[in-house]
Amino acid sequence: MFENRKDQMEILLKDNEEFRRLYNRHQQLEKRVLAAETGTAPMEDLALNQLKREKLRAKDQLFRIMDQAQAA
């Protein structure tokens, strides 16, 4: 997800509680989406789409924090 910014991500995971919380949430959502898509945890299409949107919001917030930290 953050291949190009791995060093920055590691620093933020260590030093920024909000970033760490959002990152963990994103990882949880990723696991749930993958489980639904592979059929190990079936769910309705509407619920899956909602999970994907929530995951994307978390990712956007993570990038926003990274951009703000880089600009500072």
C-alpha positions as CSV (number, residue, x, y, z in Angstrom):
1,M,0.0,0.0,0.0
2,F,2.8,2.5,0.9
3,E,5.7,0.8,-1.0
4,N,7.2,4.2,-2.0
5,R,7.0,5.7,1.5
6,K,7.9,2.7,3.7
7,D,10.4,4.6,5.8
8,Q,7.9,7.5,6.5
9,M,5.2,5.0,7.3
10,E,7.3,3.2,9.9
11,I,8.2,6.4,11.6
12,L,4.5,7.5,11.7
13,L,3.5,4.0,13.0
14,K,5.9,4.5,15.9
15,D,5.3,8.1,16.7
16,N,1.7,9.0,15.6
17,E,-1.1,7.3,17.5
18,E,-3.8,8.5,15.1
19,F,-1.8,7.1,12.1
20,R,-1.3,3.8,14.0
21,R,-5.0,3.5,14.8
22,L,-6.0,4.2,11.2
23,Y,-3.4,1.8,9.8
24,N,-4.6,-1.0,12.1
25,R,-8.2,-0.2,11.1
26,H,-7.2,-0.3,7.4
27,Q,-5.5,-3.7,7.9
28,Q,-8.6,-5.1,9.6
29,L,-10.8,-3.9,6.8
30,E,-8.4,-5.3,4.2
31,K,-8.6,-8.8,5.8
32,R,-12.4,-8.6,5.9
33,V,-12.7,-7.6,2.3
34,L,-10.3,-10.3,1.2
35,A,-12.2,-12.9,3.2
36,A,-15.5,-11.8,1.6
37,E,-14.0,-11.8,-1.9
38,T,-12.4,-15.2,-1.5
39,G,-15.6,-16.7,-0.1
40,T,-14.2,-17.6,3.3
41,A,-16.5,-15.0,5.0
42,P,-19.4,-14.5,2.6
43,M,-21.3,-11.2,2.8
44,E,-23.9,-9.3,0.8
45,D,-22.6,-7.1,-2.0
46,L,-23.9,-4.0,-0.3
47,A,-22.0,-4.8,2.9
48,L,-18.9,-5.6,1.0
49,N,-19.1,-2.3,-0.9
50,Q,-19.5,-0.4,2.4
51,L,-16.4,-2.1,3.7
52,K,-14.5,-1.2,0.6
53,R,-15.6,2.5,1.0
54,E,-14.6,2.5,4.6
55,K,-11.2,1.0,3.7
56,L,-10.7,3.6,1.1
57,R,-11.5,6.4,3.5
58,A,-9.0,5.1,6.0
59,K,-6.4,4.9,3.2
60,D,-7.1,8.5,2.2
61,Q,-6.7,9.6,5.8
62,L,-3.4,7.8,6.1
63,F,-2.1,9.5,2.9
64,R,-3.3,12.8,4.2
65,I,-1.4,12.4,7.5
66,M,1.7,11.3,5.5
67,D,1.5,14.3,3.3
68,Q,1.1,16.6,6.2
69,A,4.1,15.1,8.0
70,Q,6.2,15.3,4.9
71,A,5.3,19.0,4.4
72,A,6.2,19.8,8.0
